[in-house]
Amino acid sequence: MNSPAVRRPAAPPRIEYRHQAADQSLGADLLFAVEFGLEAAPVNARRARVALRPLCGAGLIEVWHATGKVTTGFDGAIRYSADPNYLAGAIELDERECGGLHAAAEQAYRSIVSFQNRSDHPHLLRIWNYLDAINEGEADAERYRIFCAGRKQGLGEGSERYPAATAIGRRDGRRILQVYWLAGREPGVALENPRQVSAFRYPRRYGPAAPTFSRAMQLSPGLLMISGTASIIGHATHHAGDSQRQLDEIFSNLAALLARAHERDASLPAGFSSDTLIKVYLRHAHDAPLVERELTARLPAGTPFLVLEGDVCRADLLVELDCLHAAR
């Protein structure tokens, strides 16, 4: 009697930063591309354009390579592209047309959950969120807290297995909620940081709804997708007002996650490599030289990185890092 075939995990998508003009068409081998800048550019099912000003790495775009033939389509407000193993999706909603930010976030996430549940790629792996004036408002009226409440409402009740995520504030004055994401045919493994309280378990002091994301998502074999990481230990901000010390704390947080991921998957280096992609969100443009010096010192020579002017989810945080860490 023949044994059933064992299905091997799909290889993770290769993601890179590369120079490419905003109006240049994408090759058939690409699943998705993300561009940053204040200039208008055409957007289609395989592209997202975020209005954050590049402070370092201008002209770089983030491209996600496909693992097979790509198909594209639309589902209501969602545009998507998919290959046999992964799906990239994007949705942009006008807050005013939805009745405010809470309603826009709820509608966006309810649409995403419904769409993914009907797709061949049901597992949310990594999500990026961008909204205008993220720190506007006081206490529970702060826009980030309002967004978190709407997001949680849209996600609905479920387990505490959330995708990795980032939420960053634009400064363009356009009340458009932008969300784009990567989903997979197979689930990833959510990882938490031993130096931090899980975001979905934050105490009430941070808002009526805790942020619903995991600190990282590991795709096996060979890719770690780390959520936006800031100078937070436990659940508290550390080193308010000090960019250098916040950066140092961020690198300690990243080191803890890289070590934990390496324990699960030895193909992943325990430290930064030339296959580590870092995207920095920086509140104050005058800190860009500091960030550039730190990254140049900590990454292998020639490793590209992006530094973008944007607001972090807490007003006392000056800098946040995204990290994509791949096996060599």
C-alpha positions as CSV (number, residue, x, y, z in Angstrom):
1,M,0.0,0.0,0.0
2,N,1.5,3.4,-1.0
3,S,2.0,6.0,1.7
4,P,0.3,9.3,1.1
5,A,2.6,12.0,-0.4
6,V,4.0,14.4,2.1
7,R,3.4,18.0,1.1
8,R,6.6,20.0,1.6
9,P,6.3,23.7,2.8
10,A,6.4,26.1,-0.1
11,A,9.6,28.1,-0.5
12,P,9.0,31.7,0.8
13,P,8.8,34.5,-1.7
14,R,12.1,36.3,-2.3
15,I,11.9,39.9,-1.4
16,E,14.4,42.6,-2.3
17,Y,15.0,46.3,-2.6
18,R,16.0,47.4,-6.1
19,H,16.2,50.5,-8.2
20,Q,13.3,50.8,-10.6
21,A,11.4,53.7,-12.0
22,A,7.9,54.2,-10.6
23,D,6.4,54.1,-14.1
24,Q,8.4,51.0,-15.2
25,S,6.2,48.0,-15.7
26,L,6.7,44.9,-13.5
27,G,8.0,41.7,-14.9
28,A,5.9,38.6,-15.1
29,D,8.1,37.1,-12.3
30,L,7.0,39.6,-9.7
31,L,4.0,39.2,-7.3
32,F,3.9,42.7,-5.9
33,A,5.9,45.9,-5.6
34,V,5.8,48.7,-2.9
35,E,7.0,52.2,-3.7
36,F,7.5,55.2,-1.4
37,G,7.5,58.9,-2.3
38,L,5.4,62.0,-2.4
39,E,5.1,61.9,-6.2
40,A,2.0,60.5,-7.8
41,A,2.4,57.2,-9.6
42,P,0.1,54.7,-11.3
43,V,-1.2,51.9,-9.1
44,N,-2.5,48.6,-10.2
45,A,-3.2,45.1,-8.8
46,R,0.5,44.4,-8.3
47,R,1.6,47.8,-6.8
48,A,1.2,49.9,-3.7
49,R,2.3,53.5,-3.4
50,V,2.8,55.0,0.1
51,A,3.3,58.8,0.5
52,L,6.3,58.7,2.8
53,R,9.3,60.7,1.9
54,P,12.5,58.7,1.5
55,L,15.4,60.1,3.6
56,C,17.9,57.4,2.6
57,G,17.5,54.9,-0.3
58,A,15.5,57.2,-2.6
59,G,14.7,55.3,-5.8
60,L,14.6,51.9,-4.2
61,I,11.4,49.9,-4.4
62,E,10.4,46.7,-2.6
63,V,9.7,43.8,-4.9
64,W,8.2,40.5,-4.0
65,H,9.2,37.7,-6.4
66,A,6.5,35.2,-7.4
67,T,6.9,31.5,-6.8
68,G,4.9,30.5,-9.9
69,K,2.5,31.9,-12.5
70,V,0.8,35.1,-11.3
71,T,-2.9,35.9,-11.7
72,T,-4.5,39.3,-10.7
73,G,-7.9,40.5,-10.0
74,F,-10.3,42.6,-7.9
75,D,-12.8,41.7,-5.2
76,G,-14.8,44.8,-4.2
77,A,-12.3,47.3,-2.9
78,I,-9.6,44.7,-2.7
79,R,-7.0,44.3,-5.5
80,Y,-4.8,41.3,-5.5
81,S,-2.2,39.2,-7.3
82,A,-1.5,35.6,-6.5
83,D,0.8,32.7,-7.4
84,P,0.3,29.0,-6.5
85,N,1.7,29.6,-2.9
86,Y,1.2,33.3,-2.0
87,L,-1.2,36.2,-2.4
88,A,-0.5,39.9,-2.2
89,G,-3.5,42.1,-1.5
90,A,-4.2,45.8,-1.0
91,I,-7.2,48.0,0.0
92,E,-7.5,51.7,0.3
93,L,-10.6,53.3,1.9
94,D,-11.5,57.0,2.2
95,E,-12.3,57.5,5.9
96,R,-14.9,60.2,5.1
97,E,-16.9,57.9,2.8
98,C,-16.8,55.1,5.5
99,G,-18.0,57.4,8.3
100,G,-14.6,57.9,10.0
101,L,-11.4,56.0,10.8
102,H,-12.9,53.4,13.1
103,A,-15.5,52.4,10.4
104,A,-12.8,52.4,7.7
105,A,-10.5,50.1,9.7
106,E,-13.4,47.8,10.6
107,Q,-14.6,47.7,6.9
108,A,-11.1,47.1,5.6
109,Y,-10.3,44.2,8.0
110,R,-13.8,42.7,7.6
111,S,-13.3,42.7,3.9
112,I,-9.8,41.2,4.2
113,V,-11.0,38.4,6.5
114,S,-13.9,37.6,4.2
115,F,-11.8,37.6,1.1
116,Q,-9.0,35.5,2.5
117,N,-11.5,32.9,3.9
118,R,-12.8,32.5,0.4
119,S,-9.4,32.4,-1.3
120,D,-6.9,29.6,-1.9
121,H,-4.4,31.5,0.3
122,P,-6.4,31.8,3.6
123,H,-3.5,32.5,6.0
124,L,-2.6,36.1,6.7
125,L,1.2,36.4,7.3
126,R,2.2,40.0,7.2
127,I,0.2,43.3,7.0
128,W,1.3,46.9,6.6
129,N,-1.1,49.8,7.6
130,Y,-0.6,53.5,6.7
131,L,-2.9,56.4,7.7
132,D,-2.7,60.1,8.0
133,A,-1.9,61.9,11.3
134,I,-1.6,58.7,13.4
135,N,-1.0,60.5,16.7
136,E,-3.7,63.2,16.3
137,G,-6.1,63.3,19.3
138,E,-5.7,62.7,23.0
139,A,-6.1,59.5,25.0
140,D,-8.7,57.2,23.5
141,A,-9.4,59.8,20.8
142,E,-5.9,59.3,19.4
143,R,-6.2,58.1,15.8
144,Y,-4.0,55.1,16.3
145,R,-6.2,53.9,19.2
146,I,-9.3,54.5,17.0
147,F,-7.6,52.5,14.2
148,C,-6.8,49.6,16.6
149,A,-10.4,49.4,17.8
150,G,-11.7,49.3,14.3
151,R,-9.1,46.7,13.2
152,K,-10.0,44.4,16.1
153,Q,-13.7,44.8,15.4
154,G,-13.1,43.9,11.7
155,L,-10.9,40.9,12.5
156,G,-13.6,39.5,14.8
157,E,-13.2,37.1,17.6
158,G,-10.6,34.3,17.3
159,S,-7.4,32.9,18.5
160,E,-4.4,35.0,19.4
161,R,-2.6,33.9,16.2
162,Y,-2.3,37.2,14.5
163,P,-0.2,38.2,11.5
164,A,2.9,40.3,11.8
165,A,2.1,44.0,11.2
166,T,3.2,47.6,11.0
167,A,1.1,50.8,11.4
168,I,2.7,54.1,10.5
169,G,1.5,57.6,10.1
170,R,1.7,59.6,6.8
171,R,1.6,63.4,6.8
172,D,-0.1,64.0,3.4
173,G,-3.4,65.3,4.8
174,R,-5.3,62.6,2.9
175,R,-7.6,60.6,5.1
176,I,-7.1,57.4,3.2
177,L,-6.5,54.2,5.1
178,Q,-4.0,52.1,3.1
179,V,-3.5,48.4,3.9
180,Y,-1.5,45.8,2.0
181,W,-0.6,42.3,3.0
182,L,1.0,38.9,2.2
183,A,-1.1,35.8,2.7
184,G,-0.2,32.1,2.1
185,R,-1.6,28.8,1.1
186,E,0.1,27.4,4.3
187,P,0.2,29.1,7.7
188,G,3.4,30.6,9.1
189,V,4.5,30.4,12.7
190,A,3.8,33.4,14.9
191,L,6.7,34.4,17.2
192,E,6.7,36.7,20.2
193,N,9.6,38.6,21.6
194,P,10.9,37.5,25.0
195,R,11.8,41.1,25.9
196,Q,8.2,42.4,25.2
197,V,4.7,41.8,26.3
198,S,2.6,40.5,23.3
199,A,0.9,43.5,21.8
200,F,-2.5,41.7,21.9
201,R,-2.1,41.5,25.7
202,Y,-1.3,45.2,26.3
203,P,-3.1,46.7,29.3
204,R,-6.0,49.0,29.0
205,R,-3.8,52.1,29.4
206,Y,-2.9,51.8,25.7
207,G,-6.5,52.0,24.5
208,P,-9.8,50.3,24.5
209,A,-8.6,47.6,22.0
210,A,-5.1,46.1,22.2
211,P,-3.1,46.1,18.9
212,T,-3.8,42.8,17.2
213,F,-0.5,41.6,15.7
214,S,2.3,39.2,16.4
215,R,5.9,40.3,16.9
216,A,7.0,38.2,13.9
217,M,5.9,35.6,11.5
218,Q,8.2,32.8,10.4
219,L,7.7,31.2,7.0
220,S,9.3,27.8,6.8
221,P,11.8,27.3,5.4
222,G,13.8,30.4,5.4
223,L,12.0,33.8,5.9
224,L,11.3,35.8,9.1
225,M,9.0,38.7,8.8
226,I,9.4,41.0,11.8
227,S,6.7,43.5,12.7
228,G,7.4,47.1,13.2
229,T,9.8,47.2,16.2
230,A,10.4,50.1,18.5
231,S,12.0,51.0,21.8
232,I,9.6,49.0,23.9
233,I,10.5,46.7,26.8
234,G,7.6,44.8,28.3
235,H,4.8,47.2,27.2
236,A,6.5,50.5,28.1
237,T,8.3,53.0,25.9
238,H,12.0,53.4,26.9
239,H,14.3,56.3,26.2
240,A,11.7,58.9,25.3
241,G,13.4,61.8,23.4
242,D,16.7,60.0,22.8
243,S,17.0,58.6,19.2
244,Q,20.3,56.9,19.8
245,R,19.2,55.0,22.8
246,Q,15.9,54.1,21.2
247,L,17.8,52.7,18.2
248,D,20.0,50.6,20.6
249,E,16.9,49.2,22.2
250,I,15.4,48.4,18.9
251,F,18.5,46.4,17.8
252,S,18.4,44.5,21.1
253,N,14.7,43.6,20.4
254,L,15.6,42.5,16.9
255,A,18.5,40.4,18.2
256,A,16.1,38.6,20.5
257,L,13.7,37.7,17.7
258,L,16.5,36.7,15.3
259,A,17.9,34.3,18.0
260,R,14.5,32.8,18.7
261,A,13.9,32.3,14.9
262,H,17.3,30.7,14.5
263,E,16.5,28.2,17.2
264,R,13.4,27.1,15.1
265,D,15.1,27.2,11.7
266,A,18.9,26.9,11.6
267,S,18.9,28.1,8.0
268,L,18.1,31.6,9.3
269,P,21.3,33.4,10.4
270,A,21.2,34.3,14.1
271,G,22.3,37.9,13.2
272,F,21.9,40.4,10.3
273,S,23.1,39.2,6.9
274,S,23.2,40.6,3.4
275,D,19.7,39.0,3.0
276,T,18.3,41.2,5.8
277,L,16.1,44.0,4.6
278,I,15.5,46.9,6.9
279,K,13.0,49.7,6.5
280,V,13.2,52.6,9.0
281,Y,10.4,54.9,9.9
282,L,11.7,58.1,11.4
283,R,9.8,60.9,13.0
284,H,12.4,63.6,12.6
285,A,14.3,63.9,9.4
286,H,17.3,65.4,11.2
287,D,18.0,62.0,12.7
288,A,18.6,60.4,9.3
289,P,22.4,60.7,9.4
290,L,22.4,58.9,12.8
291,V,20.2,56.1,11.5
292,E,22.3,55.7,8.3
293,R,25.5,55.5,10.3
294,E,24.0,52.8,12.6
295,L,22.7,50.7,9.8
296,T,25.9,51.0,7.8
297,A,27.9,49.8,10.8
298,R,25.5,46.9,11.7
299,L,24.6,45.5,8.2
300,P,27.1,43.8,5.9
301,A,28.7,46.2,3.4
302,G,26.5,47.1,0.5
303,T,23.2,45.9,2.1
304,P,20.5,48.3,0.9
305,F,18.1,49.9,3.3
306,L,15.3,52.4,3.3
307,V,14.8,55.3,5.7
308,L,11.4,57.0,5.5
309,E,9.9,60.0,7.2
310,G,6.9,58.9,9.1
311,D,5.2,58.9,12.5
312,V,5.4,56.0,14.8
313,C,2.2,54.7,16.6
314,R,3.2,56.3,20.0
315,A,4.0,60.0,20.1
316,D,7.0,59.3,22.4
317,L,8.6,56.9,19.9
318,L,11.0,58.5,17.4
319,V,11.9,55.5,15.3
320,E,10.6,52.1,14.2
321,L,12.2,49.3,12.1
322,D,10.6,46.8,9.8
323,C,12.8,43.7,9.2
324,L,12.6,40.9,6.6
325,H,15.3,38.3,7.4
326,A,16.0,35.5,4.9
327,A,18.1,32.4,4.8
328,R,21.3,32.8,2.7
